Amino acid sequence: MRTLQNVSQNPSSSIFSHCLPPGLLSSPYLVVSGNAKPNASHLYIRLNIWFVVLCQMCILMPYLSLSCCMQEVQCGEKSGEALEALLSDLAEVSNSRERASKLFQWLIQPIPSKSFFRDTWEKKPVLIKRQNPDYYKGLFSTAEFDRILRQDDVQYGVNLDVTSYTNGKRETHNPPGRALPFTVWEFYESGCSLRMLNPQAFSSTVWSVLSILQEQFGSMAGANVYLTPPGTQGFAPHYDDIEAFVVQLEGKKHWRVYNPRSEDEVLPVVSSLNFSQSEIGKPILEVVLEAGDLLYFPRGFIHQGNCLPDAHSLHITVSSYQRNSWGNLLAKVVPAALEMAMEEDVDFRRGLPVDYLTYMGVQNSDKDPRRAQFLSRIEGLMKKLSTFAPVDAAVDQKARDYLHDCLPPMLTAEERASSVQGAPSRWEDGEAVDVGVTIRGQTRVRLIRSGIARLCSDGEAVWLYYTADNSRVYHKEAPKSVEIKAEQTDGMEFLIHAYPKFVTVGSLPCESAEDKVSLAELLFEKGLIHTAEPLQRS
């Protein structure tokens, strides 16, 4: 039986006004703009909405389908400007965590994000039908796809896959070398799908969106772009190991989504191989996504999409939460805990019974009474093991991995002007010049982003890991870190926890004024902090 979810909300922030239906009364399926007041037309709309809802309830669908507007909704901006205006407004939000929350709310509008994470995340698919083809316009387009092919070094198998799925057979057609426009569009004309594997490396808009969203998830946010010719399918049914947000940008695509086949395939650790149609059963959701629509499904839900004969399809899949489970954390905790237990507790070092091979193992009878005693001993040691678990150290390991995965922050104009990127030039008229720019005790500073850096200890030294120098290409660079002196660690912690407030360099709890200034200079030069006002030449 289908479950309906109440998604009423009252967005007061002007950030959402660019893409909200103006003047609609708040309801479980519609979103009211800031100053809307009830009137007869609103009541008429609500009655029509509830009629649609009641009709939908008669259709047996085990997934959640939301229609954020039953009429054409204008974004209030010309083509491609709505997202640009949204990102411009977000640049004025000083707290990067709040910025991420607002951008995610825009992505899944009209579902409140708290409701989404409570009721839907990792649990079930969600379909949002907008009837507004311009909602995501400006994020990516076929024109930008073509521009990237012409201007950038796009490599087959690294940045682009050419695929097909016909008669139940999935094939990849990647030739070696650079993907040049002439050849790529020949593949497309012959019925092949094109998958751009890392559009954030080429598109500043996709980079901006993902670099913001990664703070919402606390996990790397990635993306693939899929361009499919009319009447074709590029991929076989399969499930993924990521949480997927399918954003339809152009044209339309017919999607089918299936439940995990067994409990073992719920929230899987790795993606599946390709399935045949006979292996996957009946879909729990079958829908045609049109431009402006969004489809979310958790990892483990099998899916396949094909183009209808009358339209091409361009969509971008935003993904996150790969290898970010409790099990992934415990994989770091348990080996370290066992190492500590072996060092500190003699019970873990005592020898096994001399005859344990005669009654343990799959070849031996499970009726031997000695087995119960053996398993009881194992259970006791496992309970003891938890007391040695270095959870904080393991979380720091996960944090280091996350920072290595992350995109570098895309700075706003204000952040560039007040950071090392906007500092006065040190090379003028063919020679190095002392520009006289200095950080002083009264200089006010803060981190560029909430999650830009993490303080970790390896037992011998304290290191600051950070994302500022990361590449837009996944793991192209080694993890970035810098050693922090013992007398400066308190100052670094103070800066981290002070965010988003600006604090004076002189207020850092370091041992000396020199330590305070040198720490601030180090962080400024690494691109990790910016000043409340741009530094000027003295």
N, C-alpha and C positions, 0 to 999 in steps of 0.2 A: 504494500500500500504506500502510496506516495506521501511524503512528509512535506508540509509547507512550512516556510520559515518567515517570521516577521522581520522585515528589513526596513521598517520605518526609521527615519532619522531626520534631523533638522540641521543641515549644514549651514552654519553661520559664517564660515570663512569665505571671503571673496575669492579665494584660490579656486573654489569649485564653480564659481559663477560663470566661468568661460564655457562650461559644457553641461550645465544643468537646464532642464526644461523650465522656462520662466513661468511663474504664476500658478504652479500646480500645488494643490493641497496635499499636505503630508498624508501618506497612506502606507500600508504594508508593501506596496509595489511601486510607489511613486515617491519622488523626492521633491520637497518644497524648496523653492528659492527663498532667499533670506527674508523678504518683506511680503510674501504672499499672504492674502487674507481670504477667508472663506467667502464664496458668493455662489449664486445659483449655478454658474457654469462649472465651478469646482465640484459641486454636489453631483451634477450630471456626469462629470468625468469619473468621480469615485464610484457611482452606481454602475457605470460601464465597466470600470476596472473589476469590481467584484463579480459582475456577470462573467467576465473573461476568466477570473480566478475559479469560479464555480465550474465553468466549462472545463477548465484544465484539470480540476480535481476528478472529473469523470474519466480522465485518461489515465490508465495505469502506467505510471512511470516511476521507477525507484530512484530518480535523480531529481535534483532541485533545479527548476527553471524559473528565472526571474526576468520579467520584462520591465525595464526601468522607464519605459514610456510607450503608450499605446498609439502615439502619433509621431509624425516627423518632428524631431527636435533639432533646432538650429543652435550651433555652438556659440553664436554671437560674435564670431570672428570669421574672416575670410579663410579660404583653404590653407591648411597647414599652419595657421597662426594660433590656433587654440592651444596646442602643446607648447609652442614657443612662449605664449603668454603665461601659461602655467609655470614653466621652468623659470621664467623671469620673476614671477611672484615668489616662487620657492627660494630664489636667490636672496630674497629679502628676509627669509626666515633664518634667524641667527643660530638656532640650535639644529645641528645636522640630524639628530635623532628625530626631532619633530618634523624636519623636512622630509625624512624618509617615510614617516608615518603618513604624512599628507599625500605624498606621491603614491603610496600604496593604496590609500583610500580612493584616490582618483582612478587607479587601475581597475579596482573591483566595484566602483560605484554602481548601484546604490547600497550594496551590502555594507553595514558597519564592520570595520575591521575586527573589532572585538568579537562580534558574532561569528565572523568568518573563522577566526582562529579557534573559537570555542566549539563550534558546531560542524565545521566543514573540513578544516585543514587536516590532512592525512586520513580523512574518513570517507568522503564521497565526492563525486563530480558536481560541479555547479555550471549552469549555463546562464549567461546574461545576454538577453536579446535587447538591443537598444533602438533599432530602427533609426539610427543616426550614423550614416556612413562616414561622417567627418570626425567622429569622437576621437579616434586615435591618429587622425591625419597629421602628418609631419614627423611621425616616429620613423618610418622607413617607407620607401616606394620602389616601384620598378625602375623609375628614372634614376634613382640613387644607385640601384643595383647596376644599371648600365654604366653610370659614371664611375663607380668603383672599378668595374672591369676595365675601363679605358684608362684610368689614371693611376691605379695602384697595382702592386705586384701580387696578384691573386694566384695562388698555386693550387693545382688540382690535388685533392687528398689532404691538403693542409688547411686551405681556406674555402674550398669549393668541392662538393660532390655532385656528380651527374648520375642520376639513378632512374630506374624504371621498375614497374611491377606489372607484369602481364601474364595471364594464364597461370596465376599462382606462383610465378617465379620472380624473385627480387634480384636485380642485377645492378652492379656499379660499372659505369663506363668511363672512369677517369683515365685520360691519357697522361703521360708524364709532362712535367713542366708547367709553364705559366698558362693560366686560363685567359685566352684572348677573346675579345667580344665576338669576332666573326665565328669562331668555332663553338663558343658557348651558345650563341643564339641558333646555330645550326642544330645543336643537340636539342634545344628547346623546341624548335620547329618540327623535329622528328618525333616529339612526344615524350622527351625526357624531363624529369623534374630536376630543379637546381636547388641545392642546399648550401647556403653560405654559413660556414661553421662558427665564425667569430666576427659578426658584423660590427661589434664594438671596437675592433681594431681599425676600422675604416670609417665608421660613422660617428661623428662627435655627439649627435643626439642620442644614439643608442648607448654610447659610453656614458653620457651624462645620466641617463635614466638608470642604468645598471649600477653605476657607482653610488647613486643615492639609495637605491633599493637594497643593496647589500647590507646597509646598516639596519634596515627593517628586519631582515632575516637573521642577522648575525652569522651569515653563511654566504659563500660566494654566489652572486647572481650572474648567470650566463644567458646566452641567447643563440638561437639559430634562426635563420630566415629561410623560408621555403617558397619557391616559385614553381607552380604547377600548371602545365598547359590544359586547355579545356578537354574534357573527356578522358583524362588519364589519371593514373595513380602511381606514385613514386616509391611507396614503401609498403612492405608486408605488415600484417598485424603483429604487434609486439607490445611489450611494456617497458617502461624506463625506470631508472633508479633515482629520478628527480621529481620534485613537485613541478607540474607543468601548467603554465598560463598561456593558452593559445589565443593570440590577439589577431583577429582578422583585419587586414589592412586594405586589401583590394579584392574585388570579385567575390566569389563564394566557393564554399567547399562542403561537401557532404561528409559528415563524421559519424562513425559508430564507435561506441565505448562499451567495454565488457567488464564485468566483475573479475577480480582475481580468481583463478581457477581453483585455488585451494588456500588454506590458511598459510601454507608455506610460502605462498607468493604475495601475501599481504605485506606492503612496505618492504620490498626486496632490497637486498644489498647491492645487487648488480642488475643490469638490464638483461632482458631475455634475448634469446635467439628469435629468428622469425618463425611465426606460427603459420600453419595451414588453416584454411577457413574451417575445416572440420574439427579443429582442436579447441576452438574458442567459444562455442555455444552461441546463444542469442544475445544481441546487444541489449544493454539496459538503457541506452540512450542512442537515439538516431536523430540527427539534426543537420540542417544546412546552415552553416555559419556565413553571415554576410558582413560586409565591412562595418566596423564599429562594434561587432559582437565579441564576447569573450567566453572561452570554455576553459575551466580548470578541472584537472583530474590529478589525484594523488599517484605517487609511484606505485607500480603494481597493477594499475588498471590498464587492460589491453585496449588498444585503439588503432584505428585505421581511418584514413581520409582519402577521398577521391574527388576529382573535379567533375562537375556536371558538364554536359556537352556545350552549353551556351556561354560559359565564362571561364576565364583563368582564375587562379587563386594566388594571392600573396599573403602569407601570414608570418608572424614572428612568434616563436615560442620562448617566453621568459622562464628560466628555470632556476631552482635553488634546492638546497638541502641534500646535496649528494654527500654520502658518507658522513652524516651528521646526526647519528642515532646514539642512544644510550650504549648500544653495543660497541660502536666505534670509539666512544670514550673509554669504556671498560677495557678495550683492547690495549689501551695505553696504561690504564690503572693496574690491571692484574699482573702483568710481567714485572712492573716496578715493585708492586706490593710483595710478590713472591721473592724477589731479590732481597728486599729489606728483611722479610721474615726469615729467610735462610741465614742472614747475617746475625740477626738479633735473638732468635728463639731456637733453642736446642731441639724442641719437638719436631721442627721441620727438617732437622739434620739427622734424626734417629734413623737407623736402617730399617728397611722393609723386612717383614717376616721371611725367614729363610725358605719357607715352603709355599709362599703366596702364589707362585706360578702353577701350583698343582690344583688350586681351587678358584683362581680368578682368570678372567679372559673368556672369550666367547665359546671356546671348546669345552669348558668345564661346566658341571652341573650347577644350576642356580639353587639347588636344594642343600648344598653343603652349608652347615651352620657357621663355618668359619667366615663365610662371605659376609654375613650380617655384621660381625665384629669388625671386619676390614672396612666395610662401607661406613660404619659408624665412626671409625677413626678418620676416614676421609672427610666426612661431614663436619666433624669437630675442627679439623684443620682448616677447612674452608671458612667456617665461622671466625676462627682466629685470624685468618688471612685478611678479613675485612678491616681489622683494627690497624693493619699496616698500610692500608690503601692511601697513597699520596695523591688525593683527589685534586688538590690545588695545583700540584705540579703537573698532573695529567691535563687539567684544564688549560694550563699555560702552554702545554705542548699543542693542544688543539687550537689555541689562539694563534700560536706561531704559524701553524698550517693555514689557518684562515687568512692571516695577514699576507702570507705568500700567495694564496689563491686570489686575493682581492685585486680589483682594478685600482689604479691610482685615482685620487680625487680629481674631479674636473673643477677647477677653481672658478669662482665668480670673478667678475671684473674688480670688485672691491677687495677680494682676497688676493688676487694677483698684485694689485697696487700696494698692498700692505704686507706682502711676503717677500721672500728672497727673489721671486720671479720679477717683482716690480722694483727691486732696489736699484738705485742709480748705477749706471755703467761704471766699470772699473777700467775700461779701455777707451781712450779718446785720442783722436788725431795721431794714430799710429803708435801710441805708447800707453803703458799702464799709468793710471792716475790714482792718487790717494783721494777718494771722494769725500773723506771725512764723515762717513755715516757710522754712527756708533749706537750701541744699545746701552742705556744707562739704568741706574736703579729706579728712576721714576717712569721708565718706559713701560707701558701696559701691553701685556701679551696674553695670548691663549692658544690652545691647539687649533690647527686648521679644521679638524674634524674630531668628533667624539671618539671614533674608533680607529684613528690613524696610527696609533702606536700602542705597544704593550710592553710593560716592564717585567722581565723574567730573570730568574737566577739559575745558573748551572751549578751552583754549589761553590764555585770559586770566584765568579765575577757576576755582576749585574749587567744585563744587556737590554737595550731598548730596540725592539723589532718594530718596523714601520712599513707603510705602504706608499709613501710619497714618491719613491723612485721605481715603483713597479712598472712593468710594461703593460700595454693594453693587450698584448698577446700572452695567453695563459702560460705561466712559468717560463717565459723567455729569459728572465733574469733569476739569479739566485736570491734566496731570502735576504732582505736588507736589515742590518742591525748595526748598532754602535754601542760601545761599552760606556756605561755611566759610572763615574767615580763614586766610591762609597759615601763620600761627604756630600754628594749631590742627589742621592736617591730619594731622600725625603722631599727635596725640591721638585723632583720629577713627579712623585706621587701627588704632591700638592697641586701641580698643574693639571694632572689627569683628572683629579676629583673636583677641581674648580670649574671645569668646563660646564656650561658655555660662558662663564663670566671671564672678563679680562681682569688680570691681576698685575700689580706692579712687579717688576723684576726684584725690587728690594724686599718684597714680602715673601719671597721664596725661602723656605726654612732650610737653607744651606748653612754650612759652618762659617763662611766668611762672605763679605761683599764680593770679593773676587770670584768665589765659587758660583755665586748667583749670576753674575754677569757672564761668566764663561759658559755656564749651562745654557743660558738664554741664547748666547751667540751660536753655540753648537746646534741647538734646535732650529734656530732661524736659518742657518746655512744649510741644514738638511731639509728645509722646506716643511717642517713639522709645526711651526708656530707662525702666527702673523701678529702684527701690532695693531693697536686700536686706531692709530693714525699712520699713514705712510711715512717712513723714515725720510728725512730731508738731509741735504748736504749741510754741513755746519759752516 
